[in-house]
Amino acid sequence: GFGKFLLIVGILRTVSCGGWVYITSTDDHLTHDITMIVYLVCTLPWQLGVIYTSARNNPQALKWRPYTTYAFFEWSLILYDVAFDAVTALDFQTFELAVVDVSGGHAGAVPVTKEGYATNVYPEDNISPSFLRTLIKLRGYVSEVYLAFVFWSMLSSLALLIWYFPLWHMGISGYEAFLLITIAPMVLGIRPLRRVMAKYRGVFHILSLVGVASFLAQDPALRLTMTACGLGISVTTWMATWFEARAHVGSLERSILIWGVGLLVHNVVKMAWWTENPIWPIMHRANGGWNEIGIVLAVVASLEVILRDVTSPTSVPEHDLSPAATSPSPSSAIGATGTGNSSWWMAAFGFGGVLYSLHAFFTDSSAIMRYTVDGYPNYGPEPIPWGVATIAALTGGLLVSSSRRLTTSPVYYVVGCLGCAAFTYSSAWNAYYGGLIFGFYSMSVMPALARAITTHPPFKTLLTTFMTYNILCLAHVWTVAYAFVPGGPYLRERTHWVLTGLMLLVGCGVVNARKQATWDVQFKKMVQLHIVKSARSLTRVASLFVIVASVLIAANRSISAVVPAPYHPAEKSFTAAIWTIHFALDDDMWASEVRMRDVIKELELDVVGLLESDTMRIIMGNRDWAQFLAEDLGYYVDYGPSTMKHTWGCLLLSKFPILQSEHHLLPSPVGELACAIHATLDVYGQPVDFIVSHNGQEEDPEDRRLQTTELARVMRTSPNPFVFLGYVVTKPKQPLYYTLFDDGDMNDIDPTDWDRWCQYIGYRGLRRVGYARVSHGKITDTEIQTGKFQVVDNPRDYWKASYERVVESQVLPGLRYPSMFRGRGVRGHRYHVFNEPRYFIH
């Protein structure tokens, strides 16, 4: 699959290269630009793919790689040249060329010195005014991009904070109502309020920082309340800015492009923080948060906006994109738009749909990979380096957005639908390719759909827009949380319905925006044309920096990632564990992966099964904390059933190479869908099978019976040594217990441990060394269960267990559990139940 993809990318890259080389911008400006963008977008996956598939120890390849380094340097000059031209263009936007008849005399006098030389208009100790204007434009652009990043940070954190409460209540908590804060912009139907918020937008951006400062609140409910208030102010401020700029086409387009660049920056920052956002309310200094720095930068950016708005002259209103542009005033044009050919509800549906699309699937560069992941060896793309390709696709879409006729054309819409369909119905690489097309399309139509809503009455348009977004968010959750919400079963495991509805809504918006694309032709000579050109130039520069930053971050993460290696290779031993981690949110609503890393490292776990692990949804913040654990500690990762499979997730971390794996959706006719990973690992040269599974709830006994029966079948039919790490929901010595261990031909790690209900460890064909239970330390509400094993040369001799125990002094030092967890332990982690590890002969 990957080889075919690389071939297609190579052909597309070659053809597009010919497109911009042989078709100049003078011949066909649009074709030239599109082919160059396609070429640049294809270059990154082509280069990374060639490196990935090249033999690392091939002498011939090593010989020519020095030229590769030089080639990267040489071709990077193109990027520098484009960036320089884009910035230089800003200097010339204020120039005017005048043709003057000087036959009758000089058109103007040039001051000269007494020696006859012309004097410099600007003294040497002064800076050129054009250069100052460029710096001011750049400063303003960067400030607003950062404020857009803050908006996306608060938007993507709101549902994550809301999720904490039903997670602990195991049902509707009431805090879900905070989702409706997003409809706050409907108050912009009050015209004086809208004008005040737009005029003093910098002040309101400062007020919105209460959402970023919410990390100071230790109480989860207060933190959620502050975040919701901040988001409500922020989204209302952005909408007020757009609606008051609707009579100034250039300013409106500039603001929308900045908003899109803010999403790109959000993706880059999350890549640098292993899919967390350093200014989220679940972050603080202890787990890698930069909240204070984020607030300071936001205050500085807001002050810049305030000062610039005070000192800048008010723009002269011009007709916007309405068909009534010949009306005597902007307000009459807007009114005509709302009642003319354009439809307010189609505009609202379109932008509400694309906002959901960008939030659900493209607020993290690895989201579409986790929606489409499959079992080994056809696992699909890894977040590093392929997250760069995701960001490049979004960037390309934003750059293409200026071509309204293209982005609102029916053929282009069909391409977007095909990409969405491939993303929905395929898996691994093919689904990822579809996701890239889907992301490119969503980002490219966003500006047109955003502009469309501004030409209609704010109250009903914005209310419908954000209610559309909210309903899609709820539907997105109901597909997996159907057991806990009213009406949930109707959307059970039906993400394809949600995405079909999404594309229909976006289609409504595109049909509506296409009319405005036609009206664009009437306004080529706008008063604010220089603002449009400036905004697009700065967006191209910002896009370049975004891609370069993502490449550097990906390279740094690849270089710094720890190579997986077992803790005790000399003894041929490994420690396996099962742990339910509640979506990496601790008991106090802080991101918990740093604390998880510490205890996993100290327990020297070689194979870890983590349950309730799928956090690639809106309600979990589109996070993939496993990237952090894998790179920081050195693990191979099997993400488990993809997000598109509608489970709560089970994940495998392994110090040993994963030879193959299969993702199971266990029988669940009544309750929530149960998941399992069946993986074969290369453990010191011997294939050993592992299962990581999470059975259904206590309320669904028939589901649990069917699920346990299926797990037993998988284990019984495998010829390899086996370790079971699962969440079973039964007491020892009950019928399901015997189904699992007896029918599965497995041994319970300690049948005398009667104090178990959820988590169990089983094994066969290995020498069992020890067993320990470690308290959770408030990272979650579930303990860590661990077992130590040794690989043996004759697995059949160890198919059945001996339960004779030995004292720790009889165990080799390299096979013992760490002593730091004895007594009071560390950071709330200690050996409990038995208060010490148990050791066995085998």
Stockholm file with secondary structure:
# STOCKHOLM 1.0

chainA/1-842         GFGKFLLIVGILRTVSCGGWVYITSTDDHLTHDITMIVYLVCTLPWQLGVIYTSARNNPQALKWRPYTTYAFFEWSLILYDVAFDAVTALDFQTFELAVVDVSGGHAGAVPVTKEGYATNVYPEDNISPSFLRTLIKLRGYVSEVYLAFVFWSMLSSLALLIWYFPLWHMGISGYEAFLLITIAPMVLGIRPLRRVMAKYRGVFHILSLVGVASFLAQDPALRLTMTACGLGISVTTWMATWFEARAHVGSLERSILIWGVGLLVHNVVKMAWWTENPIWPIMHRANGGWNEIGIVLAVVASLEVILRDVTSPTSVPEHDLSPAATSPSPSSAIGATGTGNSSWWMAAFGFGGVLYSLHAFFTDSSAIMRYTVDGYPNYGPEPIPWGVATIAALTGGLLVSSSRRLTTSPVYYVVGCLGCAAFTYSSAWNAYYGGLIFGFYSMSVMPALARAITTHPPFKTLLTTFMTYNILCLAHVWTVAYAFVPGGPYLRERTHWVLTGLMLLVGCGVVNARKQATWDVQFKKMVQLHIVKSARSLTRVASLFVIVASVLIAANRSISAVVPAPYHPAEKSFTAAIWTIHFALDDDMWASEVRMRDVIKELELDVVGLLESDTMRIIMGNRDWAQFLAEDLGYYVDYGPSTMKHTWGCLLLSKFPILQSEHHLLPSPVGELACAIHATLDVYGQPVDFIVSHNGQEEDPEDRRLQTTELARVMRTSPNPFVFLGYVVTKPKQPLYYTLFDDGDMNDIDPTDWDRWCQYIGYRGLRRVGYARVSHGKITDTEIQTGKFQVVDNPRDYWKASYERVVESQVLPGLRYPSMFRGRGVRGHRYHVFNEPRYFIH
#=GR chainA/1-842 SS CHHHHHHHHHHHHHHHHHHHHHSCTTTCHHHHHHHHHHHHHHHHHHHHHHHHHSCTTCHHHHHHHHHHHHHHHHHHHHHHHHHHHHHHHHHHTTCCCCCCCCTTSCSSCCCBCTTSCBCCSSCTTSCCHHHHHHHHHHHHHHHHHHHHHHHHHHHHHHHHHHHHHHHHHTSCCSGGGGGGGGGGGGGGGSHHHHHHHHHTHHHHHHHHTTTTGGGGCCSHHHHHHHHHHHHHHHHHHHHHHHHHTTTCHHHHHHHHHHHHHHHHHHHHHHHHTTTCCTTSTTCCGGGTCCHHHHHHHHHHHHHHHHHHHHHSCCCCCCCCSSTTTTSSSHHHHHHHHHHSSSCHHHHHHHHHHHHHHHHHHHSSTTHHHHTTCCSTTSCCCCHHHHHHHHHHHHHHHHHHTTCHHHHTSHHHHHHHHHHHHHHHHCCHHHHHHHHHHHHHHHHHHHHHHHHHHTTSCHHHHHHHHHHHHHHHHHHHHHTTCTTSSTTGGGGTTCHHHHHHHHHHHHHHHHHHHHHHHHHGGGGSSCTTHHHHHHHHHHHHHHHHHHHHHHHHHHHHHHHHSCCCCCSCTTTTEEEEEEEECGGGBCTTSCBCHHHHHHHHHHTTCSEEEEESCCCCSGGGTSCCTHHHHHHHHTCEEECCSCGGGCCCCEEEEESSCEEEEEEEEECCSSSSCEEEEEEEEEETTEEEEEEEEECCCTTCHHHHHHHHHHHHHHHHTCCSCEEEEEECCCCTTSHHHHHHHTTTTCEESCTTCCCCSSEEEEEESSEEEEEEEECCTTSSSSCEEEEEEECCSCGGGGSSCCCCEECGGGSCGGGSCCGGGSTTCBTTBCBCSSSSCEEECC
#=GC SS_cons         CHHHHHHHHHHHHHHHHHHHHHSCTTTCHHHHHHHHHHHHHHHHHHHHHHHHHSCTTCHHHHHHHHHHHHHHHHHHHHHHHHHHHHHHHHHHTTCCCCCCCCTTSCSSCCCBCTTSCBCCSSCTTSCCHHHHHHHHHHHHHHHHHHHHHHHHHHHHHHHHHHHHHHHHHTSCCSGGGGGGGGGGGGGGGSHHHHHHHHHTHHHHHHHHTTTTGGGGCCSHHHHHHHHHHHHHHHHHHHHHHHHHTTTCHHHHHHHHHHHHHHHHHHHHHHHHTTTCCTTSTTCCGGGTCCHHHHHHHHHHHHHHHHHHHHHSCCCCCCCCSSTTTTSSSHHHHHHHHHHSSSCHHHHHHHHHHHHHHHHHHHSSTTHHHHTTCCSTTSCCCCHHHHHHHHHHHHHHHHHHTTCHHHHTSHHHHHHHHHHHHHHHHCCHHHHHHHHHHHHHHHHHHHHHHHHHHTTSCHHHHHHHHHHHHHHHHHHHHHTTCTTSSTTGGGGTTCHHHHHHHHHHHHHHHHHHHHHHHHHGGGGSSCTTHHHHHHHHHHHHHHHHHHHHHHHHHHHHHHHHSCCCCCSCTTTTEEEEEEEECGGGBCTTSCBCHHHHHHHHHHTTCSEEEEESCCCCSGGGTSCCTHHHHHHHHTCEEECCSCGGGCCCCEEEEESSCEEEEEEEEECCSSSSCEEEEEEEEEETTEEEEEEEEECCCTTCHHHHHHHHHHHHHHHHTCCSCEEEEEECCCCTTSHHHHHHHTTTTCEESCTTCCCCSSEEEEEESSEEEEEEEECCTTSSSSCEEEEEEECCSCGGGGSSCCCCEECGGGSCGGGSCCGGGSTTCBTTBCBCSSSSCEEECC
//
